[in-house]
Amino acid sequence: MSVRFFIILAISFLTLAQLPVIQPVLDWQRNAIDHGEIWRLITGNLTHTNWPHMIMNSLALAIITFIFRRHLTPAILLKLILGLSCCVGLSLLGSDMNRYAGLSGVLHGLFAWGAIRDIEQEDKSGWLLLAGVTAKVLWEQWFGGSASSAALINARVAVEAHLAGAVAGTIWGTCHVWTKRHWLRRS
């Protein structure tokens, strides 16, 4: 399977998760998670507040995977999406949020991971990309999310998820680089 086909499958799944009969069973709800519905830690990242939100995140997923395509296989992408979803879902338990829906935290993580991988490959644009995602996340922590994005998705921008995803993606990418270098030195 190619990454392109994987993205088509992923966007198809995001579309299904948006259906009114399915979405309420999957979105991140603190009360439901507290009562044992732990799948929501992951699946909440795959639901969205409305169709424009889902389309915007689907396009971002396609663009990010295109930018970092040389580092991705379907297996790596699946592990990243599930792992980052888990990290974002768990981290939101430390916030005051009661509901969350959206892939943007995972997208920030994918972007940070890809930038770290570019740096590993000695692609100088990796540093610029990492600085850009870092600046965006820090800006949001101080000034909040974009008002136009909030209006489009009909909800507050979950900047907590963006931070959690970017941190997790940076750590994951850095661990990959460290592990690879560690094993190369041992060989």
C-alpha positions as CSV (number, residue, x, y, z in Angstrom):
1,M,0.0,0.0,0.0
2,S,1.3,3.5,-0.8
3,V,1.2,6.5,1.5
4,R,-1.2,8.1,-1.0
5,F,-3.6,5.2,-0.7
6,F,-3.3,5.3,3.1
7,I,-4.2,9.0,3.1
8,I,-7.3,8.2,1.0
9,L,-8.3,5.6,3.5
10,A,-7.6,7.9,6.5
11,I,-9.7,10.7,5.0
12,S,-12.5,8.2,4.3
13,F,-12.3,7.1,7.9
14,L,-12.4,10.8,9.1
15,T,-15.5,11.3,6.9
16,L,-17.2,8.2,8.4
17,A,-16.3,9.4,11.9
18,Q,-18.1,12.7,11.1
19,L,-21.5,11.1,10.5
20,P,-24.0,12.1,13.1
21,V,-24.7,8.5,14.1
22,I,-21.0,7.7,14.7
23,Q,-19.4,11.0,15.8
24,P,-21.0,11.1,19.3
25,V,-19.6,7.7,20.2
26,L,-16.0,8.7,19.2
27,D,-15.4,12.3,20.3
28,W,-13.3,13.1,23.3
29,Q,-15.6,13.6,26.3
30,R,-14.0,13.8,29.7
31,N,-17.0,12.4,31.5
32,A,-17.3,9.4,29.1
33,I,-13.5,8.7,29.4
34,D,-13.8,8.9,33.2
35,H,-16.5,6.3,33.0
36,G,-14.3,3.8,31.1
37,E,-14.8,4.8,27.4
38,I,-11.0,5.0,27.0
39,W,-11.1,4.6,23.2
40,R,-12.2,8.3,23.1
41,L,-8.6,9.2,24.0
42,I,-7.6,8.2,20.5
43,T,-10.8,8.5,18.5
44,G,-11.6,12.0,19.7
45,N,-8.7,13.1,17.4
46,L,-10.5,11.6,14.4
47,T,-13.8,13.4,14.9
48,H,-14.5,17.1,14.1
49,T,-16.9,19.8,15.2
50,N,-18.3,20.2,11.6
51,W,-17.6,19.4,8.0
52,P,-15.4,22.5,7.3
53,H,-13.3,21.4,10.3
54,M,-13.0,17.9,8.9
55,I,-12.1,19.1,5.4
56,M,-9.6,21.6,6.7
57,N,-7.8,18.9,8.7
58,S,-8.0,16.4,5.9
59,L,-6.3,18.8,3.5
60,A,-3.7,19.6,6.1
61,L,-3.0,15.8,6.6
62,A,-2.5,15.4,2.8
63,I,-0.2,18.5,2.6
64,I,1.9,17.5,5.6
65,T,2.3,13.9,4.4
66,F,3.3,15.3,1.0
67,I,5.9,17.6,2.5
68,F,7.5,14.7,4.6
69,R,6.7,11.9,2.1
70,R,10.4,10.7,2.0
71,H,10.2,9.8,5.7
72,L,6.9,8.1,5.6
73,T,5.5,4.6,4.9
74,P,1.9,3.6,5.6
75,A,3.1,1.7,8.7
76,I,5.1,4.7,10.1
77,L,2.2,7.0,9.4
78,L,-0.3,4.7,11.1
79,K,2.0,4.4,14.2
80,L,2.4,8.2,14.3
81,I,-1.3,8.9,14.0
82,L,-2.2,6.4,16.7
83,G,0.7,7.3,19.0
84,L,0.2,11.1,18.6
85,S,-3.6,10.7,19.1
86,C,-2.9,8.8,22.3
87,C,-0.5,11.5,23.5
88,V,-2.9,14.3,22.7
89,G,-5.9,12.5,24.2
90,L,-4.1,11.8,27.4
91,S,-2.6,15.3,27.7
92,L,-6.0,16.9,27.4
93,L,-6.9,15.1,30.7
94,G,-4.6,17.6,32.3
95,S,-6.5,20.5,30.9
96,D,-9.9,22.0,31.9
97,M,-11.4,20.8,28.6
98,N,-14.6,18.7,28.7
99,R,-14.9,18.0,25.0
100,Y,-12.5,17.9,22.1
101,A,-12.8,17.0,18.5
102,G,-10.2,17.4,15.8
103,L,-7.0,16.2,14.2
104,S,-5.0,19.4,14.6
105,G,-3.0,18.2,17.6
106,V,-1.9,15.2,15.7
107,L,-1.1,17.4,12.6
108,H,1.2,19.6,14.7
109,G,2.9,16.4,16.0
110,L,3.3,15.1,12.4
111,F,4.8,18.4,11.3
112,A,7.3,18.6,14.2
113,W,8.2,14.9,13.7
114,G,8.8,15.6,10.0
115,A,10.9,18.7,10.7
116,I,13.1,16.7,13.1
117,R,13.5,14.0,10.4
118,D,14.5,16.6,7.9
119,I,17.1,17.9,10.4
120,E,18.4,14.4,10.8
121,Q,18.8,14.2,7.0
122,E,20.8,17.5,7.1
123,D,18.0,19.3,5.2
124,K,18.4,22.9,6.5
125,S,14.8,23.6,5.9
126,G,14.0,21.3,8.8
127,W,15.3,23.9,11.2
128,L,13.1,26.5,9.6
129,L,10.0,24.2,9.7
130,L,10.7,23.3,13.4
131,A,11.1,27.0,14.3
132,G,7.9,27.8,12.4
133,V,5.8,25.2,14.2
134,T,7.4,26.2,17.6
135,A,6.6,29.9,17.0
136,K,3.0,29.1,16.0
137,V,2.4,27.0,19.1
138,L,4.0,29.5,21.4
139,W,2.0,32.3,19.8
140,E,-1.2,30.4,20.5
141,Q,-0.2,29.7,24.1
142,W,0.1,33.4,24.7
143,F,-2.5,34.9,22.4
144,G,-5.0,32.1,21.8
145,G,-6.1,30.5,18.6
146,S,-7.1,32.2,15.4
147,A,-10.5,33.9,15.6
148,S,-11.2,33.0,12.0
149,S,-10.4,29.4,12.6
150,A,-12.7,29.4,15.6
151,A,-15.5,30.8,13.5
152,L,-14.9,28.2,10.7
153,I,-14.9,25.2,13.1
154,N,-17.7,26.7,15.3
155,A,-15.6,26.1,18.4
156,R,-12.7,27.4,20.4
157,V,-9.3,26.4,18.9
158,A,-7.8,23.8,21.2
159,V,-4.4,25.2,21.5
160,E,-3.7,22.7,24.3
161,A,-3.9,19.9,21.7
162,H,-1.6,21.8,19.3
163,L,1.0,22.1,22.1
164,A,0.7,18.5,23.2
165,G,1.0,17.2,19.6
166,A,4.0,19.4,18.8
167,V,5.8,18.3,21.9
168,A,5.0,14.7,21.4
169,G,6.1,14.8,17.7
170,T,9.3,16.6,18.6
171,I,10.1,14.0,21.3
172,W,9.2,11.1,19.0
173,G,11.4,12.5,16.2
174,T,14.3,13.2,18.6
175,C,14.0,9.7,20.1
176,H,14.2,8.2,16.6
177,V,17.3,10.2,15.7
178,W,19.0,9.4,19.1
179,T,18.1,5.7,18.8
180,K,19.4,5.5,15.2
181,R,22.6,7.2,16.1
182,H,23.0,5.1,19.3
183,W,22.6,1.8,17.3
184,L,25.0,3.0,14.5
185,R,27.7,3.7,17.1
186,R,27.3,0.2,18.6
187,S,27.6,-1.5,15.2
